[in-house]
Amino acid sequence: GAKHGLSSNASQALSSEDIDVSKLRKLFASLDTDGSGSITAGEMRSALTKMGADPAAADDVIEDSDANGDNKVTFEEFAKAAQRGAEIVALAKKVQGYGGADARSVHSYAEEECKAFSDFINARLADDESLSHLLPIATADGLFSAVSDGMLLCRLLNEAAPGAIDERAVNRISPSKPSRFHVTENQNLAISAAKGSGIKVVNVGAEDIIEGQPHLILGLVWQMVKMALLSKINLRSNPFLIRLLLEGETLEDLLKLPPEQLLMRWVNYHLAQSSCSRRLRNFGSDVADSEIYAHLLQQIDPGRRVSAADVMRLGDKTARAQQVVSAGRRLGSDFSIRPKDIVSANEKLNLAFVAGLFNACPALEPLDEEELKLFDELEDDDVGDSREERAFRLWINSLGIDGVYVDNLYDGVRDGLVLLSVMDHVQPGVVEWSKVNRKPGMVFKQVENVNYAIAIGKGEFKFSLVGVAGSDIAVDGSKKLSLALIWQLMRAHLVSFLATLKSKTPRSTDSAMVRWANETVEAAGYASRMKDFGDKSLADGLFLLDLLTAVERRCVNRDLLADGATDESRLLNAKYAIACARKLGCALFCLPEDLVEVRPKMVMSFVASVMAFAGA
């Protein structure tokens, strides 16, 4: 349809007094409600509704800004659109609190999210005595002060990703005498472990959380809450999701679906079983009138106490939403929302509520023995290659590159764009973007892109890529070759950072890093040594813990070290070593098992990160 006055404004270029970059960033941050670094039309619509602006403007801004057609807008695209037309500026002037310098201007539209997240945290962590000085969170603003000492974020992350943080490494903070050093360590631990668990954390530092920056805190807390709610919505945890297979689909197809899409499919499966002709396409406007909720609840309520017809007879949307909220509470949903959150089409809170309904009452038939056999053929997530895939994927996602987020490494690198973006990030200017197919829909264009990435790898980066062709990655999806290329990129990134440090001796070779680690440990008076990154004696974790103590004595409690003689004690040391390194702000993507098995790439990345911290 026609745009809302955009064409008439498009010719009006912006003058510098219309807008400045910091204001534009503030507007972008207020629309980027999940802190991912890009905004979708749905996100923008729900933010604009809350801000009292016309949600229809979202489609105009997206359409005018989305240069590469991926239905997401990065800040770069957003800023370019602001230079071209006045639509965004007009929008900026409508937004409440847009020009305000006060960080708390978030208050004008995020209060309901603070309330819902606080309720979830209060319920989930009520029994944790170590948090008794922080819980329950009683007011919307209380969330920002509750996360300020880092203890709550560490516990919340462990709810979302069990085992992400070794609880022994979390500093107990005294409310009466908080130590700034220990608080900063806790925040570093929460942020680094969040990155290592797949949460998008871009430009968030310990200081931002200590100071209570609302946008950054809400973005981080929302991702942890969402991860906790969606963690079981996958085939491995709930095999009965096989019931959602569509005609002609394989288990592999279903495995690739993100939990949000599985959740949408679950709702539509139940709608198809009911008399409702509608289908869910988003978690905002589609549920605002409660009709979809009413039919879903009628299908999944084991007590059969919800009648969709009765709910829809109520003329008032809020009254209908009240029925939905009450039914959710009765069914035991682990996320509560308020009727106005349904009526105002808040996508985030409705997604969380639907996930809570699924967790309480999936109402799908269990599998018989024949169907269960299908699962025996699925690859185990924990084998070496898939652990490497995980580490490299999380590393790429942690770089905060505009428009780059990878759910599956092998699929993600096939068109070459992710590889080239990462190369350009590791060594800015190395990619000539005029040579790149920006929308590589055709396979031959994807092969061209990967060939170009391989040429840069062999040339500027001096990678070892003997006999690797673009088609191996773009067409065949070779796991081995994809991992080999990305590991060399990750190593180049670590080494390039080490090269910026003021050091009298070069630190870029493995042997130089090993020598530095041994000298550092020896200077601190410890007897442990390493031969190389594959040295099997590293399995007990004691050398890495000695190294951490040597660079920052306060980050390791030596009383907690196990002797490393048994598998169990080796794993305890590895978990503790990773947590202590993260307290220093080291970005690590390995798992404790990688250190116990002495996987050389992961040990090298651990030592290089500690070296970077030490400014070796």
C-alpha positions in Angstrom: 0.0 0.0 0.0 0.9 3.7 -0.1 3.5 4.8 2.5 2.4 7.1 5.3 3.6 10.3 3.7 7.1 8.9 3.1 7.3 9.6 -0.6 6.5 13.3 0.0 9.3 13.5 2.6 11.9 11.4 0.9 13.3 14.3 -1.0 13.9 16.3 2.1 17.6 15.6 3.0 18.4 16.0 6.7 20.3 19.0 7.9 22.7 18.5 10.8 20.4 20.4 13.2 17.6 18.0 12.5 19.3 15.1 14.2 22.7 14.1 15.5 24.2 10.6 15.7 23.9 10.2 19.5 20.2 11.0 19.3 19.8 8.6 16.4 21.6 5.9 18.5 19.3 6.6 21.4 16.2 6.2 19.1 17.7 3.0 17.6 18.4 1.6 21.1 14.9 2.3 22.2 13.5 0.4 19.2 16.0 -2.5 19.5 14.2 -3.9 22.4 16.2 -7.2 22.6 19.6 -5.5 22.3 20.5 -7.6 19.3 21.9 -4.8 17.3 19.2 -4.9 14.6 15.5 -4.2 14.6 12.6 -6.0 13.0 9.2 -4.6 12.0 7.5 -6.5 14.9 10.0 -5.1 17.4 9.5 -1.6 16.1 5.7 -1.8 16.0 5.5 -2.9 19.6 8.0 -0.3 20.8 6.1 2.5 18.9 2.8 1.4 20.4 4.3 1.7 23.9 5.8 5.1 23.1 2.5 6.5 22.0 3.5 6.8 18.3 1.7 5.3 15.3 2.8 1.6 14.9 2.0 1.8 11.2 5.1 4.0 10.8 7.2 0.9 11.6 6.6 -0.6 8.1 7.6 2.7 6.5 10.9 3.0 8.4 11.7 -0.7 7.8 10.9 -0.5 4.1 12.9 2.7 3.7 15.9 1.5 5.8 16.3 -2.2 5.0 19.1 -1.9 2.3 19.9 -5.6 2.0 16.3 -6.9 2.1 16.7 -9.3 5.1 13.7 -7.7 6.9 16.0 -6.4 9.7 17.6 -3.0 10.0 21.0 -2.5 11.4 22.1 0.9 12.9 24.2 1.5 9.8 21.1 1.1 7.5 19.0 3.2 10.0 21.5 6.1 9.9 21.7 6.0 6.1 17.9 6.1 5.8 17.9 9.1 8.2 20.3 10.9 5.8 17.9 10.2 2.9 14.5 11.1 4.2 12.7 12.8 7.1 10.4 9.9 8.0 12.7 8.7 10.8 13.2 12.3 12.1 9.4 12.8 12.1 9.2 9.6 14.1 11.9 10.7 16.4 10.0 13.8 17.3 6.9 11.8 18.2 8.7 9.4 20.6 8.4 10.2 24.2 11.6 10.8 26.1 13.6 10.6 22.8 15.7 13.7 23.4 16.0 13.1 27.2 19.6 12.8 28.5 18.3 10.8 31.5 19.0 7.1 31.0 15.8 6.4 33.0 13.7 7.8 30.1 13.2 4.1 29.3 10.6 4.3 32.2 8.0 5.8 29.8 7.4 2.5 28.0 9.2 -0.4 29.6 7.5 -0.6 32.9 5.4 -3.6 32.1 8.5 -5.5 31.0 10.4 -4.7 34.2 7.3 -5.9 36.1 6.9 -9.2 34.2 10.7 -10.0 34.3 10.8 -9.1 38.0 7.8 -11.5 38.7 9.6 -14.3 36.8 12.8 -13.7 38.7 11.0 -13.5 42.1 9.3 -16.8 41.4 12.2 -18.7 40.0 14.9 -17.6 42.5 12.7 -17.2 45.6 14.4 -20.1 47.5 18.0 -18.8 46.9 19.2 -17.6 50.3 22.3 -15.9 48.8 19.9 -13.5 47.0 17.7 -12.7 50.1 19.2 -9.1 50.2 17.9 -8.6 46.6 14.6 -10.4 46.4 11.7 -10.0 46.0 12.0 -7.1 43.5 9.0 -4.9 44.4 9.1 -2.0 41.9 9.8 -1.6 38.2 12.9 0.4 38.9 13.9 -2.2 41.5 15.1 -4.5 38.8 18.0 -2.1 37.9 19.3 -1.9 41.5 18.8 -5.7 42.0 21.2 -6.6 39.2 23.9 -4.1 40.3 26.1 -6.4 42.4 26.2 -9.2 39.7 25.0 -12.0 42.0 21.4 -12.0 40.5 22.6 -12.0 36.9 24.9 -15.0 37.6 22.1 -17.0 39.1 19.6 -16.0 36.4 22.0 -17.1 33.7 22.3 -20.5 35.4 18.5 -20.8 35.3 18.7 -20.1 31.5 21.8 -22.2 30.8 22.4 -24.7 33.7 26.0 -25.0 34.5 27.0 -21.9 32.6 28.7 -20.4 35.7 30.5 -22.3 38.4 28.7 -21.0 41.5 31.9 -21.3 43.6 33.4 -18.4 41.5 30.5 -15.9 42.3 31.5 -13.4 44.9 29.1 -13.0 47.8 28.5 -9.3 48.1 27.7 -7.7 51.4 24.9 -5.1 51.0 26.5 -3.0 53.7 30.1 -3.1 52.4 30.1 -4.0 48.7 33.7 -4.3 47.3 33.8 -2.6 43.9 36.5 -5.1 42.7 34.3 -8.1 43.6 31.2 -6.5 42.1 33.0 -5.9 38.8 34.3 -9.5 38.8 30.7 -10.7 39.1 29.5 -8.6 36.3 32.4 -9.7 34.1 31.6 -13.3 34.9 27.9 -12.8 34.0 28.6 -11.0 30.8 31.4 -13.3 29.6 29.4 -16.4 30.5 26.4 -15.0 28.7 28.4 -14.6 25.5 29.7 -18.1 26.0 26.1 -19.4 26.3 24.9 -17.8 23.0 23.3 -14.6 24.4 23.9 -11.5 22.3 25.9 -9.1 24.4 27.1 -6.2 22.3 28.8 -3.1 23.9 27.7 -4.0 27.4 30.3 -3.7 30.1 30.4 -4.2 33.9 30.1 -0.4 34.5 26.9 -0.2 32.4 25.1 -2.7 34.7 26.6 -1.3 37.9 25.3 2.2 36.8 21.9 0.7 36.0 21.7 1.5 32.3 18.0 0.5 31.6 18.2 -0.4 27.9 21.3 -2.5 28.3 20.0 -4.3 31.4 16.6 -5.0 30.0 18.1 -6.4 26.8 20.4 -8.7 28.8 17.7 -9.8 31.3 15.1 -10.4 28.6 17.5 -12.7 26.7 18.2 -14.7 29.9 14.5 -14.9 30.7 13.7 -16.0 27.2 16.5 -18.6 27.2 15.2 -20.0 30.5 11.6 -20.3 29.1 12.6 -21.7 25.6 15.4 -24.0 26.8 13.1 -27.1 26.6 11.4 -26.2 23.4 13.5 -28.5 21.2 13.3 -32.0 19.9 16.0 -33.4 22.1 14.3 -32.3 25.3 10.8 -33.0 24.1 10.7 -35.7 21.4 6.9 -35.4 21.2 7.5 -32.2 19.1 7.8 -34.7 16.2 4.0 -34.3 16.1 4.6 -30.8 14.5 6.3 -32.3 11.4 4.7 -31.0 8.2 4.2 -33.1 5.1 7.5 -34.0 3.4 9.7 -32.7 6.3 12.5 -34.7 7.9 13.6 -34.7 11.6 16.7 -32.7 10.5 14.4 -29.9 9.1 12.6 -29.8 12.5 15.9 -29.7 14.4 16.9 -26.6 12.5 13.9 -24.6 13.6 14.5 -22.0 16.3 12.3 -22.4 19.4 10.2 -19.3 18.5 9.2 -21.0 15.3 8.5 -24.3 17.0 6.3 -22.5 19.5 4.4 -20.8 16.7 4.0 -24.2 15.0 2.8 -25.7 18.2 0.1 -23.0 18.6 -1.0 -23.5 14.9 -1.1 -27.3 15.4 -3.7 -26.9 18.2 -5.6 -24.2 16.2 -5.9 -26.7 13.4 -7.4 -29.3 15.8 -9.9 -26.7 16.9 -12.7 -24.9 15.1 -10.5 -21.8 14.7 -9.6 -20.8 11.1 -7.0 -18.3 12.1 -3.2 -19.1 12.3 -0.5 -17.4 14.4 2.0 -15.4 12.4 3.4 -13.1 15.2 3.3 -12.8 19.0 1.9 -9.3 18.9 -1.1 -8.1 16.9 -2.3 -11.6 16.2 -3.0 -12.3 19.8 -4.3 -8.9 20.9 -8.0 -9.8 20.6 -7.4 -13.1 22.6 -9.2 -15.3 20.0 -6.1 -17.4 19.3 -5.4 -17.7 23.0 -9.0 -18.8 23.7 -8.8 -21.6 21.2 -5.3 -22.7 22.2 -6.4 -22.9 25.9 -9.5 -24.8 25.0 -7.3 -27.5 23.3 -4.6 -27.8 26.0 -6.5 -27.4 29.3 -6.6 -30.9 30.8 -9.6 -29.9 32.9 -11.5 -28.6 29.8 -12.6 -25.6 31.7 -11.9 -23.0 28.9 -14.6 -22.4 26.3 -13.4 -20.3 23.4 -17.0 -19.4 22.5 -17.6 -18.1 26.1 -14.3 -16.0 26.0 -15.2 -14.5 22.6 -18.7 -13.6 23.8 -17.1 -11.0 26.0 -17.2 -7.8 24.0 -14.3 -6.1 25.8 -10.8 -7.1 24.8 -9.4 -6.5 28.3 -12.1 -8.8 29.8 -11.2 -11.5 27.3 -7.5 -11.1 28.1 -8.3 -11.3 31.8 -9.8 -14.8 31.2 -6.7 -15.9 29.3 -4.3 -14.6 32.0 -6.3 -16.4 34.8 -6.4 -19.7 32.8 -2.6 -19.4 32.3 -2.1 -19.0 36.0 -4.4 -22.0 36.8 -2.5 -24.2 34.3 0.8 -23.4 36.0 2.5 -21.2 33.3 5.9 -20.2 34.6 5.5 -16.7 33.1 2.7 -14.3 34.0 1.6 -11.3 32.1 -1.2 -8.8 32.6 -4.3 -8.4 30.4 -3.0 -5.0 29.1 0.2 -6.8 27.8 -2.0 -8.9 25.6 -4.2 -6.1 24.4 -1.2 -3.8 23.7 0.3 -6.6 21.5 3.6 -6.7 23.5 5.5 -9.3 21.4 8.2 -10.1 24.0 5.8 -10.7 26.9 3.4 -12.7 24.7 6.2 -14.9 23.4 7.2 -15.6 27.0 3.6 -16.3 28.0 3.1 -18.8 25.1 6.4 -20.5 26.1 5.1 -20.7 29.7 1.8 -22.3 28.4 3.9 -24.9 26.4 6.1 -25.7 29.4 3.0 -26.3 31.6 0.7 -28.1 29.1 2.2 -29.1 25.7 -0.8 -31.5 25.1 1.0 -33.5 22.4 0.8 -37.3 22.2 3.8 -39.2 23.5 5.9 -41.3 21.1 5.7 -45.0 20.6 8.7 -47.2 20.3 9.0 -47.1 16.5 9.0 -43.3 16.6 11.6 -43.2 19.4 14.0 -45.2 17.3 14.2 -42.3 14.8 16.0 -40.3 17.6 18.8 -42.9 17.9 20.1 -41.8 14.5 20.5 -38.1 15.5 24.0 -36.9 16.1 25.1 -36.3 19.7 25.6 -32.7 20.4 28.5 -33.3 22.7 31.0 -34.9 20.4 34.2 -33.0 19.5 33.2 -31.5 16.2 29.9 -30.2 17.4 31.6 -28.7 20.4 34.0 -26.9 18.1 31.0 -25.8 15.9 29.4 -24.4 19.1 32.6 -22.5 20.2 33.2 -20.9 16.8 29.6 -20.0 16.3 29.5 -18.3 19.7 32.7 -16.5 18.9 31.3 -15.1 15.7 28.1 -14.0 17.4 30.1 -12.3 20.2 31.9 -10.0 17.7 28.8 -7.7 17.4 29.1 -7.4 13.6 26.1 -5.6 12.2 23.6 -8.0 10.7 25.6 -11.1 11.5 24.1 -13.8 13.8 24.6 -17.5 13.2 22.3 -20.2 14.5 24.0 -23.1 12.7 27.7 -22.6 11.7 27.7 -24.9 8.6 24.5 -23.4 7.1 25.6 -19.9 8.2 28.8 -19.8 6.3 27.6 -21.3 3.0 26.8 -18.1 1.1 30.2 -16.6 2.1 28.8 -13.4 3.5 29.4 -14.3 7.1 33.0 -15.4 6.3 33.7 -12.2 4.5 32.1 -10.0 7.3 34.2 -11.8 9.9 37.4 -11.4 7.8 36.6 -7.7 7.4 36.1 -7.4 11.2 39.4 -9.2 12.1 41.3 -7.1 9.5 39.3 -4.0 8.5 39.5 -3.2 4.8 40.7 -6.6 3.8 37.4 -7.2 1.8 36.6 -5.2 -1.3 32.9 -5.2 -1.0 32.4 -4.3 -4.7 33.6 -7.8 -5.5 31.0 -9.5 -3.2 27.5 -10.8 -4.2 25.5 -9.1 -1.5 22.3 -11.1 -2.2 23.7 -14.5 -3.3 20.4 -16.3 -4.0 21.9 -18.5 -6.7 24.4 -21.2 -5.7 27.0 -20.1 -8.2 27.0 -16.6 -6.5 27.5 -18.3 -3.1 30.4 -20.3 -4.5 31.9 -17.0 -5.9 31.7 -15.4 -2.4 33.3 -18.4 -0.7 36.1 -18.6 -3.3 36.8 -14.9 -2.7 36.9 -15.6 1.1 39.4 -18.5 0.5 41.5 -16.2 -1.8 41.7 -13.6 1.0 42.5 -16.4 3.6 45.4 -17.7 1.5 46.6 -14.2 0.5 46.3 -11.5 3.2 45.8 -13.9 6.1 48.3 -16.5 5.0 46.0 -19.4 6.1 46.7 -23.0 5.3 43.9 -23.9 2.9 45.4 -26.4 0.6 43.0 -27.9 -1.9 39.9 -26.1 -0.4 37.4 -24.9 -3.1 34.4 -22.6 -2.6 32.0 -25.4 -3.6 33.3 -27.6 -0.7 31.7 -25.1 1.7 28.9 -23.5 -0.4 27.6 -26.7 -2.1 28.8 -29.7 0.0 28.7 -27.9 3.4 31.9 -29.7 4.4 32.1 -29.5 8.2 35.8 -30.3 8.4 36.8 -27.6 5.9 34.4 -25.0 7.4 35.9 -25.7 10.9 39.4 -25.5 9.6 38.8 -22.1 8.0 37.0 -20.5 10.9 39.5 -21.8 13.5 42.2 -20.0 11.5 40.1 -16.8 11.6 39.5 -17.1 15.3 43.2 -17.7 15.9 44.1 -14.7 13.7 41.7 -12.5 15.7 43.3 -13.5 19.0 46.8 -13.1 17.7 46.0 -9.7 16.1 44.8 -8.5 19.5 48.0 -9.8 21.2 50.0 -7.9 18.6 48.5 -4.6 19.7 49.8 -5.1 23.3 53.1 -3.3 24.3 55.4 -6.2 24.4 59.2 -6.4 23.8 58.9 -9.9 22.3 56.5 -11.1 19.6 53.7 -13.2 21.0 52.0 -14.5 17.8 53.4 -18.1 17.7 52.2 -21.0 19.8 55.7 -21.5 21.2 56.0 -17.8 22.3 52.6 -18.1 24.1 53.7 -21.3 25.8 57.0 -19.7 26.9 55.1 -16.6 28.3 52.7 -18.9 30.3 55.5 -20.9 31.8 57.6 -17.8 32.7 54.5 -16.2 34.3 53.7 -19.2 36.4 57.4 -19.7 37.4 57.7 -16.0 38.4 54.7 -16.4 40.7 56.5 -19.3 42.5 54.4 -22.3 41.1 56.1 -25.5 39.9 53.6 -26.5 37.2 54.7 -26.2 33.5 53.3 -27.0 30.1 55.1 -28.4 27.0 52.6 -27.3 24.4 48.8 -26.8 24.0 48.3 -30.5 23.6 50.2 -31.4 26.8 48.1 -34.1 28.5 49.3 -33.0 32.0 47.0 -29.9 31.5 44.0 -32.2 31.9 44.0 -31.6 35.7 43.4 -27.9 35.2 46.1 -26.9 37.8 48.5 -25.2 35.4 45.7 -23.0 34.1 44.6 -22.1 37.6 48.2 -21.3 38.5 48.4 -19.1 35.5 45.2 -17.2 36.5 46.5 -16.8 40.0 49.8 -15.4 38.6 48.1 -12.7 36.6 45.5 -11.7 39.2 45.9 -13.2 42.6 42.4 -12.1 43.8 40.4 -14.0 41.1 41.2 -17.5 42.4 40.4 -19.0 45.8 43.2 -21.6 46.1 41.2 -23.5 48.8 38.7 -24.6 46.1 41.3 -26.3 43.9 40.8 -30.1 43.6 43.8 -32.5 43.2 42.8 -33.3 39.6 43.4 -37.1 40.2 39.9 -38.2 39.2 37.7 -37.4 36.2 35.3 -35.6 38.6 38.0 -33.4 40.2 39.5 -32.5 36.8 36.1 -31.3 35.6 35.6 -29.3 38.7 39.0 -27.6 38.1 38.2 -26.9 34.5 34.8 -25.3 35.4 36.4 -23.2 38.0 39.3 -22.1 35.7 36.8 -21.0 33.0 34.7 -19.0 35.6 37.8 -17.3 37.1 39.1 -16.3 33.6 35.6 -14.9 32.9 35.8 -12.9 36.1 38.7 -11.0 34.6 36.6 -10.3 31.5 38.2 -13.0 29.3 35.8 -14.0 26.4 36.0 -17.8 26.4 33.9 -20.1 24.2 35.2 -23.5 25.3 33.5 -26.0 27.6 35.1 -27.6 30.7 35.2 -30.9 28.8 37.4 -29.2 26.1 40.0 -28.4 28.8 39.8 -31.9 30.4 40.3 -33.5 27.0 43.1 -31.0 26.3 41.8 -30.0 22.9 44.7 -27.9 21.7 42.7 -25.2 19.9 40.6 -24.5 23.0 43.6 -24.5 25.3 45.4 -22.1 23.0 42.3 -19.7 23.0 42.2 -19.9 26.8 45.9 -19.0 27.2 45.7 -16.2 24.6 42.7 -14.7 26.3 44.5 -14.7 29.7 47.6 -13.3 28.0 45.5 -10.5 26.5 44.1 -9.6 30.0 47.6 -9.6 31.4 48.7 -7.2 28.6 51.7 -9.5 28.1 
